[in-house]
């Protein structure tokens, strides 16, 4: 098995064809080979590999089931999952469909059901096997059956016995022709000849040679029947390839039987209770003319290949599933129990995860903090279990939540993974924003903090809940059997990782950097290449989609739920897409205006404070200083405490030039007073009945009203003309008439206005937030 081949050739084709889940069931030897391939990077995430351990043989079928709702295609052949198996060698493969091979599809369903239940086979794919069997049976409902095509497998008896029964049903054999790369001494083919009543067999001697194996021979040398070497015309090629096909033709008195698939002409393959094999049997009931051939000579004997190992025991094989911060798994071979340590295998060497105790069946559970987010960002995960006696086993780790992610995210899944890995494109960004825009509730499905600053997080109820329907029970006999067991919890964690990735320091996208560099270097528009122009259009489209989504996030009814996610996304867009300053400043202004309409949790206060100082840093004057202080006071920021960290506003700083440092801005904001603060100082003094200092700037800004305000200390009549508003309104609280526009503006800017179109009272709004 070559996972590099699968990833390079087949996996991408499956994905492009709409495939969402890929599972490889492989013998432990195949998995061992896959572990040695550093080029295989997507295993455990984009597809699954389940090791199969057969007690007295190997797991050897070459069967591919492509299933969908009520539909399937089945490939049964001789080729391994390698470059040679899919083109380099001479192989044979049968393509089956319920439309003409319903019986064989049903046989395949039986195969997967028996595989799930077999006592002599150890694996963790019981549930997937049963699911595949169900899908195969569903595809044959209502289909015609004639018994002409069947699937022979070894899970319910010897393949040689099934061939003998089929030959008997066709009236008995008159000729047997066989082609295979591997043979035993001749016992298996002799027994087959005797079972069908023949004293000789024709065996194909391939002029291109045969694939060299680790066991067996390339020719049966000790048979009890006559062997006649021939060269089959059907297997002749202009460009010779090595033979790896396994095919048998038996001419019968009432037809012809063709058998091809994974089974070599050996006792382990053709007999019972040894290898797991699968072959297609075609019954041609009227045909009596078979393959043509010419006489040939037996090939030169080839010794089995040498593994050239160091003479030590091969590494054992395990299976493992990662869910959250825990790895659950089982050592399949060899038998291992007792105290052990679990390591993650990295390019830098083993990294210890945890000490565990292996149960009698080899199962274990290890703590693995931080491993899940690492796996989402790309690359395969391999763990090793090392026992105290020195025995060890390795295996791929599958990500339990991946199936749930692909189901929920659909076509967006690869784009979200690209964002996690940091190699997204502007098109990925636009797709993510459109996906969020379709259903903003998707943003609430994050378990981790989705904004910077603070040590804690106040998650909404929607953040903390998981739909009961998304939860699955995990099969207990083999830990971590069902990837979907993570259910909604895995999806919540995944979305948390996505938002965490949005806050990472990454700089502009590669395409954006290319566009900006060309803009800086080119003197004329014609200097830009078509590729750069396309990238520029993609960036503009991404920002347009984001602005549309920002409108939705900040709309009434959604702003309380999404304000901080909007802040995260805006910083991400600024850092990755580099919008112009005016555009970015407009976004920041809108976000800060929205923050006045919501309650700011303690753990988000520093983040919002950093955003406020960033906006102030773009333009510093007395009016902007007061506006910044008003916002800070309004969110409950501690102006006597430490200055917020500029790192929290890193995304905005990537595009908004700052005219002063945060400490300088913080010092200036602390020194000034807002008009509302001065209004509160005035009201405190009025309550005491004694004028005081601290509101002189307000007196200058509200000259028309301050005559009445100053006189109120001595005049009860003037005092009654002053109305303190208990809640924000653009209407007079006494007459309920909307104030003139100029007075509404004064109330907002200086905290003082006059109800000129009604009672003439002086109105004071002392709160820093209109929606406080």
Secondary structure, DSSP 8 states (H G I E B T S, - for coil): --HHHIIIIIIHHHHHTT----EEEEEHHHHHHHHT-TT---BTTTBEEEEEEETTS-B---EEEEEETTEEEEEEES--SSTIIIIISB--EEEEEHHHHHHHHHHHHHHHHHHHH-TTEE-S-HHHHHHHHHHHHHHTTT----SSEEEEESTTS-HHHHHHHHHHHTT-EEEEEEE-S-B-SSHHHHHHHHHTT-SEEEEE--TT-B---SSSBSS--S-SSEEEEEEEGGG--SS---B---EEEEEETTEEEEEEES--BSHHHHSSSS-B-EEEEEEESS------EEE---------------SS---EEEEEEEETTEEEEEEEES---EEEEEEEEETTEEEEEEEEEE-TTSEEEEE-TTHHHHHHTSS--EEEEEETTS-EEEEEEEETTHHHHHHHHGGGHHHHHHHHHT---HHHHHHHHHHHHH-GGGGG--SS--SSSSS-----HHHH---GGG-----SSSTT--GGGGHHHHHHHHHHHHHHHHTS---S-HHHHHHHHHHHH-SSGGGS-HHHHHHHHHHHHHHHHHHHHHHHHTSTTTHHHHHHHHHHHHHHHHHHH---HHHHHHHHHHHHHHHTTS---GGGHHHHHHHHHHHHHHS-SHHHHHHHHHHHHHTT--TTS----GGGGHHHHTTS--SS-HHHHHHHHHH---HHHHHHHHHHHHHHTS--SS-HHHHHHTHHHHHHHHHTTT-HHHHHTEEE-SS--SB-TTT--B--HHHHHHHHHHSEEE-TTTT--EEE---S-TT-
